[in-house]
Amino acid sequence: MKRHLLRSGLIIALLAAFAGGAFAIGLGDPMPMTDVQMKNVDGGMVSIGEVRDEAGTLVIFTCNSCPYAKAWEERIAELGNTYQAKGIGVIAINSNDPEVVAADGFDEMVARAKTLGLEFPYVVDGTSDVARAYGATKTPEVFLFDAEGRLAYHGAVDDNVKDPEAVEHTYLKDALEAVLKGGAVDEAETKALGCSIKFRS
């Protein structure tokens, strides 16, 4: 009886984890869900594959509402704009359910992108399936792929969410520079800090 209950509990936990996107892709894995069309803040539709560039591709799961995402958003905007101009494709994805968090509605995304001056797509993951495929669970959480479309870096933007002036380790910037030069990322995986993604059911 105890074994049966334990087995049932493990199955339930695994199913819950899978539904919530707990199984992240690993370093060296190919970029998933490249053909899924998502609504961009400019009103058009775009896929990850369409923003992919020769030097690499940066996929950022973020949102409007999370205090962590808001604290990092200017740094994300600056890095995204800068490295897109250098040949790395960039896309920001909001997978939150706006019925759970009203501040993550499309109109709010449009306003946020304008305020931040985003020069790269900020799109709606309308089913949250893209986040699930990547195993993203936090906002913000970044996935950087190399020129061959293999995961080269996964995790946080840097090591200080509170104070940009006190940052000691610029994880994402360092990874972007390495990928841009065609080299390996020294610190290829860090812990993403943020709010949980509010997955659509």
MDAnalysis code that builds the backbone (N, CA, C; Angstrom):
import MDAnalysis as mda
import numpy as np

u = mda.Universe.empty(603, n_residues=201, atom_resindex=np.repeat(np.arange(201), 3), trajectory=True)
u.add_TopologyAttr("name", ["N", "CA", "C"] * 201)
u.add_TopologyAttr("resid", np.arange(1, 202))
u.add_TopologyAttr("resname", ["MET", "LYS", "ARG", "HIS", "LEU", "LEU", "ARG", "SER", "GLY", "LEU", "ILE", "ILE", "ALA", "LEU", "LEU", "ALA", "ALA", "PHE", "ALA", "GLY", "GLY", "ALA", "PHE", "ALA", "ILE", "GLY", "LEU", "GLY", "ASP", "PRO", "MET", "PRO", "MET", "THR", "ASP", "VAL", "GLN", "MET", "LYS", "ASN", "VAL", "ASP", "GLY", "GLY", "MET", "VAL", "SER", "ILE", "GLY", "GLU", "VAL", "ARG", "ASP", "GLU", "ALA", "GLY", "THR", "LEU", "VAL", "ILE", "PHE", "THR", "CYS", "ASN", "SER", "CYS", "PRO", "TYR", "ALA", "LYS", "ALA", "TRP", "GLU", "GLU", "ARG", "ILE", "ALA", "GLU", "LEU", "GLY", "ASN", "THR", "TYR", "GLN", "ALA", "LYS", "GLY", "ILE", "GLY", "VAL", "ILE", "ALA", "ILE", "ASN", "SER", "ASN", "ASP", "PRO", "GLU", "VAL", "VAL", "ALA", "ALA", "ASP", "GLY", "PHE", "ASP", "GLU", "MET", "VAL", "ALA", "ARG", "ALA", "LYS", "THR", "LEU", "GLY", "LEU", "GLU", "PHE", "PRO", "TYR", "VAL", "VAL", "ASP", "GLY", "THR", "SER", "ASP", "VAL", "ALA", "ARG", "ALA", "TYR", "GLY", "ALA", "THR", "LYS", "THR", "PRO", "GLU", "VAL", "PHE", "LEU", "PHE", "ASP", "ALA", "GLU", "GLY", "ARG", "LEU", "ALA", "TYR", "HIS", "GLY", "ALA", "VAL", "ASP", "ASP", "ASN", "VAL", "LYS", "ASP", "PRO", "GLU", "ALA", "VAL", "GLU", "HIS", "THR", "TYR", "LEU", "LYS", "ASP", "ALA", "LEU", "GLU", "ALA", "VAL", "LEU", "LYS", "GLY", "GLY", "ALA", "VAL", "ASP", "GLU", "ALA", "GLU", "THR", "LYS", "ALA", "LEU", "GLY", "CYS", "SER", "ILE", "LYS", "PHE", "ARG", "SER"])
u.atoms.positions = np.array([
    [0.834, -1.209, 0.000],
    [0.000, 0.000, 0.000],
    [0.868, 1.259, 0.000],
    [1.894, 1.262, 0.877],
    [2.784, 2.422, 0.952],
    [3.526, 2.622, -0.364],
    [3.960, 1.482, -0.967],
    [4.663, 1.580, -2.245],
    [3.751, 2.149, -3.323],
    [2.492, 1.714, -3.313],
    [1.520, 2.197, -4.300],
    [1.303, 3.696, -4.140],
    [1.169, 4.154, -2.909],
    [0.965, 5.583, -2.654],
    [2.191, 6.391, -3.061],
    [3.376, 5.842, -2.762],
    [4.612, 6.532, -3.130],
    [4.736, 6.645, -4.645],
    [4.430, 5.521, -5.330],
    [4.506, 5.517, -6.791],
    [3.511, 6.511, -7.379],
    [2.312, 6.536, -6.855],
    [1.284, 7.462, -7.338],
    [1.701, 8.906, -7.106],
    [2.296, 9.162, -5.931],
    [2.746, 10.517, -5.613],
    [3.833, 10.988, -6.555],
    [4.759, 10.078, -6.883],
    [5.841, 10.427, -7.806],
    [5.306, 10.720, -9.196],
    [4.356, 9.915, -9.645],
    [3.763, 10.131, -10.971],
    [3.066, 11.477, -11.036],
    [2.302, 11.797, -9.993],
    [1.592, 13.082, -9.946],
    [2.579, 14.238, -9.954],
    [3.653, 14.113, -9.176],
    [4.664, 15.175, -9.109],
    [5.345, 15.376, -10.455],
    [5.652, 14.254, -11.136],
    [6.300, 14.352, -12.443],
    [5.388, 14.981, -13.477],
    [4.116, 14.602, -13.452],
    [3.154, 15.192, -14.389],
    [2.988, 16.676, -14.135],
    [2.945, 17.065, -12.878],
    [2.809, 18.484, -12.529],
    [4.029, 19.267, -12.975],
    [5.195, 18.668, -12.782],
    [6.425, 19.339, -13.197],
    [6.471, 19.513, -14.700],
    [6.060, 18.465, -15.433],
    [6.070, 18.556, -16.894],
    [5.096, 19.617, -17.376],
    [3.907, 19.658, -16.792],
    [2.898, 20.638, -17.191],
    [3.375, 22.046, -16.942],
    [4.169, 22.236, -15.905],
    [4.647, 23.574, -15.585],
    [5.942, 23.943, -16.258],
    [6.498, 23.037, -17.060],
    [7.710, 23.368, -17.792],
    [8.974, 23.222, -16.971],
    [9.012, 22.234, -16.045],
    [10.141, 22.136, -15.127],
    [11.378, 21.497, -15.753],
    [11.233, 20.838, -16.904],
    [12.358, 20.144, -17.509],
    [12.996, 21.022, -18.575],
    [14.035, 21.750, -18.183],
    [14.693, 22.677, -19.103],
    [15.536, 21.914, -20.115],
    [15.645, 22.480, -21.313],
    [16.566, 21.923, -22.289],
    [17.985, 22.072, -21.740],
    [18.869, 21.213, -22.206],
    [20.229, 21.208, -21.682],
    [21.220, 21.887, -22.608],
    [22.379, 22.202, -22.084],
    [23.437, 22.808, -22.884],
    [23.761, 21.912, -24.078],
    [23.865, 22.530, -25.245],
    [24.131, 21.784, -26.465],
    [22.892, 21.304, -27.185],
    [21.733, 21.422, -26.539],
    [20.482, 21.004, -27.177],
    [20.072, 22.004, -28.257],
    [19.349, 21.532, -29.289],
    [18.898, 22.440, -30.343],
    [17.755, 23.340, -29.881],
    [17.602, 24.439, -30.554],
    [16.556, 25.410, -30.262],
    [15.183, 24.816, -30.596],
    [14.281, 24.700, -29.621],
    [12.956, 24.140, -29.909],
    [11.946, 25.196, -30.361],
    [10.830, 24.722, -30.887],
    [9.661, 25.560, -31.216],
    [10.027, 26.747, -32.116],
    [10.835, 26.501, -33.122],
    [11.308, 27.608, -33.959],
    [10.268, 28.098, -34.963],
    [9.253, 27.285, -35.234],
    [8.274, 27.649, -36.265],
    [6.965, 28.202, -35.716],
    [6.821, 28.252, -34.409],
    [5.567, 28.727, -33.810],
    [5.419, 30.231, -34.022],
    [4.320, 30.627, -34.637],
    [4.045, 32.043, -34.877],
    [3.428, 32.667, -33.621],
    [4.001, 33.773, -33.179],
    [3.519, 34.470, -31.983],
    [3.272, 35.940, -32.300],
    [2.274, 36.506, -31.652],
    [1.907, 37.899, -31.921],
    [2.909, 38.854, -31.289],
    [3.467, 39.718, -32.129],
    [4.443, 40.704, -31.685],
    [3.738, 42.005, -31.305],
    [4.422, 42.842, -30.537],
    [3.828, 44.110, -30.104],
    [3.566, 45.067, -31.265],
    [4.151, 44.800, -32.432],
    [3.859, 45.645, -33.598],
    [2.611, 45.189, -34.336],
    [1.957, 44.138, -33.823],
    [0.732, 43.631, -34.421],
    [0.948, 42.503, -35.403],
    [2.183, 42.281, -35.823],
    [2.490, 41.198, -36.749],
    [2.751, 39.888, -36.028],
    [2.992, 38.854, -36.813],
    [3.302, 37.538, -36.275],
    [4.761, 37.217, -36.570],
    [5.422, 36.586, -35.624],
    [6.839, 36.258, -35.803],
    [7.169, 34.969, -35.055],
    [8.137, 34.231, -35.567],
    [8.591, 33.001, -34.917],
    [10.039, 33.164, -34.470],
    [10.465, 32.283, -33.600],
    [11.861, 32.299, -33.153],
    [12.792, 32.050, -34.338],
    [12.372, 31.157, -35.229],
    [13.185, 30.870, -36.402],
    [13.392, 32.077, -37.296],
    [12.412, 32.954, -37.326],
    [12.509, 34.142, -38.178],
    [13.449, 35.200, -37.610],
    [13.657, 35.193, -36.303],
    [14.585, 36.170, -35.718],
    [15.995, 35.591, -35.576],
    [16.117, 34.300, -35.781],
    [17.433, 33.654, -35.690],
    [18.421, 34.355, -36.621],
    [19.629, 34.595, -36.130],
    [20.629, 35.279, -36.949],
    [21.899, 34.430, -37.044],
    [22.820, 34.856, -37.894],
    [24.004, 34.059, -38.198],
    [24.891, 33.794, -36.985],
    [25.049, 34.784, -36.121],
    [25.970, 34.637, -34.985],
    [25.359, 33.883, -33.814],
    [24.033, 33.921, -33.683],
    [23.373, 33.271, -32.561],
    [21.976, 33.813, -32.347],
    [21.302, 33.304, -31.324],
    [19.927, 33.716, -31.039],
    [19.712, 33.772, -29.532],
    [19.147, 34.879, -29.075],
    [18.847, 35.069, -27.657],
    [17.341, 35.037, -27.452],
    [16.883, 34.092, -26.635],
    [15.465, 33.948, -26.305],
    [15.295, 34.306, -24.835],
    [14.456, 35.311, -24.573],
    [14.270, 35.823, -23.209],
    [12.822, 35.630, -22.787],
    [12.596, 34.864, -21.740],
    [11.249, 34.759, -21.173],
    [11.121, 35.829, -20.096],
    [10.163, 36.731, -20.282],
    [10.008, 37.851, -19.364],
    [8.539, 38.253, -19.304],
    [8.250, 39.338, -18.622],
    [6.872, 39.809, -18.512],
    [6.871, 41.266, -18.069],
    [5.679, 41.823, -17.917],
    [5.542, 43.219, -17.482],
    [5.439, 43.359, -15.972],
    [4.955, 42.316, -15.305],
    [4.475, 42.453, -13.932],
    [5.476, 42.079, -12.843],
    [6.371, 41.148, -13.119],
    [7.269, 40.624, -12.087],
    [8.289, 41.670, -11.646],
    [8.468, 41.879, -10.351],
    [9.466, 42.844, -9.868],
    [10.882, 42.538, -10.354],
    [11.223, 41.260, -10.485],
    [12.543, 40.884, -10.993],
    [12.682, 41.285, -12.459],
    [11.662, 40.988, -13.248],
    [11.693, 41.351, -14.667],
    [11.778, 42.862, -14.838],
    [11.053, 43.587, -14.007],
    [11.071, 45.053, -14.087],
    [12.430, 45.615, -13.667],
    [13.051, 44.981, -12.688],
    [14.366, 45.443, -12.233],
    [15.441, 45.217, -13.290],
    [15.291, 44.152, -14.071],
    [16.286, 43.815, -15.088],
    [15.926, 44.338, -16.479],
    [14.719, 44.886, -16.660],
    [14.233, 45.151, -18.010],
    [15.088, 46.150, -18.793],
    [15.617, 47.171, -18.143],
    [16.438, 48.138, -18.875],
    [17.746, 47.500, -19.330],
    [18.316, 46.634, -18.487],
    [19.537, 45.930, -18.871],
    [19.261, 44.956, -20.017],
    [18.110, 44.288, -19.946],
    [17.722, 43.366, -21.020],
    [17.522, 44.123, -22.325],
    [16.848, 45.269, -22.246],
    [16.608, 46.079, -23.445],
    [17.923, 46.534, -24.067],
    [18.836, 46.991, -23.232],
    [20.122, 47.478, -23.737],
    [20.934, 46.358, -24.378],
    [21.003, 45.219, -23.698],
    [21.746, 44.086, -24.250],
    [21.105, 43.585, -25.537],
    [19.787, 43.470, -25.527],
    [19.084, 42.989, -26.717],
    [19.287, 43.895, -27.912],
    [19.110, 45.189, -27.708],
    [19.287, 46.147, -28.800],
    [20.727, 46.151, -29.315],
    [21.677, 46.119, -28.383],
    [23.097, 46.174, -28.753],
    [23.533, 44.950, -29.546],
    [23.181, 43.771, -29.050],
    [23.687, 42.556, -29.695],
    [22.870, 42.141, -30.910],
    [21.634, 42.597, -31.002],
    [20.892, 42.382, -32.244],
    [21.598, 43.112, -33.389],
    [22.080, 44.309, -33.094],
    [22.805, 45.092, -34.106],
    [24.133, 44.449, -34.487],
    [24.633, 43.551, -33.626],
    [25.918, 42.891, -33.896],
    [25.757, 41.532, -34.574],
    [24.505, 41.121, -34.823],
    [24.297, 39.875, -35.546],
    [23.730, 38.726, -34.749],
    [23.221, 39.015, -33.553],
    [22.552, 37.980, -32.760],
    [21.050, 38.263, -32.762],
    [20.272, 37.289, -33.192],
    [18.824, 37.450, -33.183],
    [18.307, 37.482, -31.758],
    [17.320, 38.345, -31.506],
    [16.798, 38.513, -30.142],
    [15.277, 38.494, -30.175],
    [14.682, 37.782, -29.231],
    [13.232, 37.780, -29.075],
    [12.894, 37.656, -27.595],
    [11.967, 38.487, -27.127],
    [11.457, 38.411, -25.753],
    [10.063, 37.805, -25.811],
    [9.782, 36.901, -24.890],
    [8.527, 36.150, -24.911],
    [7.813, 36.276, -23.570],
    [6.535, 36.629, -23.636],
    [5.701, 36.689, -22.434],
    [4.753, 35.495, -22.458],
    [4.975, 34.549, -21.554],
    [4.172, 33.326, -21.494],
    [3.119, 33.365, -20.400],
    [3.046, 34.474, -19.660],
    [2.084, 34.575, -18.565],
    [0.642, 34.637, -19.066],
    [-0.249, 34.079, -18.287],
    [-1.680, 34.140, -18.572],
    [-2.227, 35.480, -18.082],
    [-2.701, 36.359, -18.978],
    [-3.210, 37.664, -18.545],
    [-4.496, 37.580, -17.730],
    [-5.137, 36.409, -17.753],
    [-6.314, 36.234, -16.900],
    [-5.894, 36.032, -15.444],
    [-4.646, 35.650, -15.257],
    [-4.092, 35.518, -13.906],
    [-3.417, 36.815, -13.488],
    [-2.682, 37.425, -14.433],
    [-1.981, 38.689, -14.168],
    [-2.384, 39.684, -15.255],
    [-3.303, 40.580, -14.930],
    [-3.836, 41.515, -15.922],
    [-2.757, 42.408, -16.523],
    [-1.719, 42.708, -15.755],
    [-0.642, 43.582, -16.234],
    [0.157, 42.958, -17.367],
    [-0.066, 41.678, -17.639],
    [0.641, 41.017, -18.727],
    [-0.219, 40.873, -19.977],
    [-1.248, 41.699, -20.095],
    [-2.058, 41.729, -21.298],
    [-1.302, 42.340, -22.466],
    [-1.828, 42.142, -23.675],
    [-1.134, 42.591, -24.880],
    [-0.951, 44.105, -24.920],
    [-1.975, 44.861, -24.572],
    [-1.863, 46.327, -24.597],
    [-0.760, 46.810, -23.660],
    [-0.648, 46.153, -22.528],
    [0.398, 46.513, -21.567],
    [1.785, 46.163, -22.114],
    [1.866, 45.079, -22.866],
    [3.134, 44.707, -23.500],
    [3.558, 45.753, -24.527],
    [2.597, 46.215, -25.313],
    [2.879, 47.240, -26.326],
    [3.436, 48.498, -25.663],
    [2.783, 48.914, -24.586],
    [3.220, 50.123, -23.872],
    [4.612, 49.938, -23.277],
    [4.868, 48.742, -22.735],
    [6.164, 48.487, -22.101],
    [7.284, 48.500, -23.142],
    [7.031, 47.879, -24.277],
    [8.040, 47.837, -25.335],
    [8.376, 49.239, -25.828],
    [7.355, 50.075, -25.924],
    [7.571, 51.460, -26.370],
    [8.378, 52.233, -25.338],
    [8.032, 52.083, -24.073],
    [8.746, 52.779, -22.997],
    [10.218, 52.385, -22.960],
    [10.485, 51.105, -23.164],
    [11.859, 50.595, -23.091],
    [12.642, 50.807, -24.383],
    [11.939, 51.140, -25.449],
    [12.616, 51.321, -26.731],
    [13.144, 50.020, -27.309],
    [12.356, 48.953, -27.166],
    [12.798, 47.654, -27.675],
    [12.891, 47.679, -29.196],
    [14.012, 47.233, -29.714],
    [14.218, 47.148, -31.154],
    [14.107, 45.709, -31.647],
    [13.709, 44.819, -30.770],
    [13.533, 43.406, -31.099],
    [12.118, 42.987, -30.718],
    [11.620, 41.881, -31.262],
    [10.250, 41.461, -30.986],
    [10.001, 41.136, -29.510],
    [8.818, 41.522, -29.052],
    [8.308, 41.139, -27.729],
    [6.963, 40.500, -28.007],
    [6.868, 39.196, -27.817],
    [5.731, 38.439, -28.329],
    [4.946, 37.719, -27.230],
    [3.727, 37.333, -27.599],
    [2.827, 36.601, -26.711],
    [2.933, 35.102, -26.992],
    [3.253, 34.338, -25.975],
    [3.207, 32.876, -26.048],
    [1.789, 32.485, -25.655],
    [0.904, 32.430, -26.640],
    [-0.529, 32.341, -26.377],
    [-1.016, 31.076, -25.706],
    [-0.208, 30.037, -25.695],
    [-0.584, 28.787, -25.035],
    [0.367, 28.431, -23.892],
    [1.427, 29.195, -23.751],
    [2.542, 28.910, -22.827],
    [3.333, 27.675, -23.234],
    [3.037, 27.120, -24.415],
    [3.716, 25.900, -24.842],
    [5.176, 26.135, -25.216],
    [5.501, 27.355, -25.640],
    [6.900, 27.642, -25.961],
    [7.730, 27.602, -24.676],
    [7.213, 28.234, -23.629],
    [7.908, 28.191, -22.336],
    [8.054, 26.755, -21.847],
    [7.003, 25.964, -22.014],
    [7.064, 24.563, -21.583],
    [8.136, 23.798, -22.356],
    [8.223, 24.048, -23.651],
    [9.199, 23.332, -24.481],
    [10.631, 23.666, -24.085],
    [10.853, 24.903, -23.657],
    [12.189, 25.316, -23.230],
    [12.474, 24.892, -21.792],
    [11.414, 24.627, -21.046],
    [11.585, 24.343, -19.628],
    [11.735, 25.602, -18.815],
    [11.323, 26.738, -19.384],
    [11.400, 28.012, -18.661],
    [10.374, 28.021, -17.539],
    [10.782, 28.500, -16.378],
    [9.877, 28.576, -15.233],
    [9.864, 29.953, -14.585],
    [10.819, 30.813, -14.951],
    [10.973, 32.110, -14.287],
    [10.893, 33.265, -15.282],
    [10.583, 34.441, -14.739],
    [10.743, 35.680, -15.504],
    [11.593, 36.621, -14.665],
    [12.757, 37.067, -15.222],
    [13.269, 36.690, -16.539],
    [14.120, 35.422, -16.488],
    [14.179, 34.747, -17.625],
    [15.038, 33.573, -17.790],
    [15.529, 33.577, -19.233],
    [16.832, 33.473, -19.419],
    [17.386, 33.633, -20.762],
    [18.005, 32.340, -21.287],
    [17.851, 32.153, -22.595],
    [18.417, 31.015, -23.310],
    [19.161, 31.575, -24.519],
    [20.470, 31.378, -24.558],
    [21.286, 31.883, -25.656],
    [21.818, 30.713, -26.484],
    [21.562, 30.772, -27.780],
    [21.976, 29.712, -28.697],
    [23.097, 30.205, -29.603],
    [23.996, 29.305, -29.953],
    [25.124, 29.677, -30.802],
    [24.718, 29.708, -32.275],
    [25.697, 29.888, -33.144],
    [25.423, 30.009, -34.575],
    [24.783, 28.750, -35.154],
    [25.028, 27.605, -34.529],
    [24.455, 26.345, -35.002],
    [23.097, 26.055, -34.371],
    [22.625, 26.971, -33.535],
    [21.330, 26.780, -32.896],
    [21.368, 25.856, -31.702],
    [22.532, 25.719, -31.076],
    [22.685, 24.873, -29.891],
    [22.761, 25.751, -28.642],
    [22.159, 25.279, -27.554],
    [22.126, 26.070, -26.327],
    [23.529, 26.270, -25.771],
    [23.927, 27.537, -25.651],
    [25.269, 27.881, -25.176],
    [25.262, 28.493, -23.786],
    [24.136, 29.112, -23.407],
    [24.025, 29.713, -22.073],
    [22.563, 29.700, -21.648],
    [22.350, 29.441, -20.366],
    [20.998, 29.433, -19.796],
    [21.059, 29.953, -18.372],
    [20.171, 30.903, -18.051],
    [20.106, 31.366, -16.670],
    [19.749, 32.815, -16.505],
    [20.535, 33.508, -15.677],
    [20.241, 34.884, -15.275],
    [20.966, 35.895, -16.159],
    [20.527, 37.152, -16.055],
    [21.152, 38.250, -16.795],
    [22.509, 38.586, -16.180],
    [22.524, 38.770, -14.875],
    [23.763, 39.059, -14.137],
    [23.553, 38.677, -12.680],
    [24.452, 39.100, -11.798],
    [24.404, 38.627, -10.410],
    [23.837, 39.637, -9.417],
    [23.220, 40.716, -9.905],
    [22.659, 41.690, -8.962],
    [21.395, 42.312, -9.524],
    [20.257, 41.764, -9.126],
    [18.984, 42.278, -9.635],
    [18.687, 43.672, -9.106],
    [19.151, 43.972, -7.893],
    [18.776, 45.229, -7.236],
    [19.529, 46.444, -7.752],
    [20.821, 46.280, -8.016],
    [21.662, 47.443, -8.308],
    [22.575, 47.189, -9.506],
    [22.276, 47.784, -10.651],
    [23.118, 47.590, -11.839],
    [24.563, 48.023, -11.622],
    [24.761, 49.006, -10.737],
    [26.117, 49.506, -10.491],
    [26.947, 48.544, -9.648],
    [26.279, 47.618, -8.975],
    [26.982, 46.679, -8.092],
    [27.183, 45.303, -8.726],
    [26.866, 45.178, -10.001],
    [27.030, 43.894, -10.690],
    [28.507, 43.515, -10.768],
    [28.807, 42.284, -10.383],
    [30.181, 41.778, -10.462],
    [30.357, 40.782, -11.606],
    [29.290, 40.069, -11.940],
    [29.371, 39.056, -12.994],
    [28.278, 39.304, -14.034],
    [28.694, 39.726, -15.204],
    [27.748, 40.011, -16.291],
    [27.568, 38.744, -17.135],
    [26.831, 37.790, -16.562],
    [26.714, 36.465, -17.167],
    [26.271, 36.517, -18.630],
    [25.154, 37.191, -18.881],
    [24.603, 37.194, -20.231],
    [25.503, 37.948, -21.203],
    [25.999, 39.097, -20.791],
    [26.880, 39.868, -21.673],
    [28.125, 39.061, -22.030],
    [28.717, 38.403, -21.041],
    [29.905, 37.586, -21.288],
    [29.589, 36.448, -22.260],
    [28.407, 35.841, -22.070],
    [27.996, 34.747, -22.952],
    [27.762, 35.251, -24.374],
    [27.138, 36.411, -24.491],
    [26.902, 37.006, -25.810],
    [28.219, 37.279, -26.531],
    [29.187, 37.800, -25.807],
    [30.493, 38.083, -26.402],
    [31.166, 36.794, -26.877],
    [31.072, 35.751, -26.055],
    [31.684, 34.469, -26.418],
    [31.030, 33.883, -27.665],
    [29.706, 33.894, -27.700],
    [28.974, 33.353, -28.849],
    [29.259, 34.173, -30.100],
    [29.322, 35.469, -29.936],
    [29.600, 36.360, -31.065],
    [30.960, 36.049, -31.698],
    [31.905, 35.641, -30.854],
    [33.254, 35.316, -31.336],
    [33.386, 33.852, -31.746],
    [32.285, 33.096, -31.593],
    [32.315, 31.689, -31.966],
    [32.996, 30.798, -30.958],
    [33.146, 31.284, -29.728],
    [33.818, 30.513, -28.692],
    [32.858, 29.900, -27.691],
    [33.421, 29.166, -26.736],
    [32.623, 28.547, -25.680],
    [32.366, 29.555, -24.569],
    [31.248, 29.392, -23.896],
    [30.887, 30.257, -22.771],
    [31.502, 29.674, -21.505],
    [32.271, 30.473, -20.780],
    [32.950, 29.988, -19.575],
    [31.962, 29.546, -18.500],
    [31.013, 30.417, -18.183],
    [29.988, 30.080, -17.182],
    [28.673, 29.909, -17.927],
    [28.437, 28.684, -18.378],
    [27.355, 28.426, -19.325],
    [25.992, 28.246, -18.684],
    [25.943, 28.071, -17.380],
    [24.646, 27.882, -16.723],
    [24.657, 28.542, -15.351],
    [23.663, 29.381, -15.112],
    [23.493, 30.027, -13.813],
    [22.037, 29.885, -13.390],
    [21.769, 30.222, -12.146],
    [20.406, 30.101, -11.637],
    [19.587, 31.324, -12.014],
    [18.472, 31.100, -12.693],
    [17.570, 32.198, -13.043],
    [16.759, 32.587, -11.811],
    [16.795, 33.862, -11.458],
    [16.014, 34.379, -10.336],
    [14.845, 35.173, -10.885],
    [13.665, 34.951, -10.342],
    [12.514, 35.699, -10.827],
    [11.214, 35.156, -10.290],
    [10.138, 35.627, -10.882],
    [8.801, 35.164, -10.519],
    [8.464, 33.924, -11.342],
    [7.595, 33.096, -10.822],
    [7.176, 31.916, -11.567],
    [6.313, 32.327, -12.754],
    [6.495, 31.639, -13.872],
    [5.637, 31.880, -15.030],
    [4.231, 31.411, -14.701],
    [3.254, 32.238, -15.014],
    [1.848, 31.900, -14.775],
    [1.309, 31.220, -16.033],
    [1.527, 29.910, -16.107],
    [1.202, 29.156, -17.310],
    [-0.294, 29.156, -17.619],
    [-0.600, 29.243, -18.905],
    [-1.986, 29.107, -19.351],
    [-2.362, 27.635, -19.306],
    [-3.592, 27.370, -18.953],
    [-4.040, 25.972, -18.862],
    [-4.552, 25.490, -20.208],
])
